[in-house]
Amino acid sequence: MPHEFFTALVYVGLVVLVAIMIPVQLAAKWRRHRLKQERIVCRICGYRFLRKEPEAFCPHCQSRNR
């Protein structure tokens, strides 16, 4: 009897872990993909910033980046 209980407990724990990890991993992947499109590195000074418009100006050295 206790053997089946602990086996079931382990299986339930694994199912809960998978049920939590899959949505978390998907959300993290979606967030990385979204942020990758908005980040840009300046060609002149190497400063990292977020792109707001198609032609971005570096806030550090004011050079134009595409």
Secondary structure, DSSP 8 states (H G I E B T S, - for coil): -HHHHHHHHHHHHHHHHHHHHHHHHHHHHHHHHHHHHHEEE-TTT--EEE--SSSEE-TTT--EE-
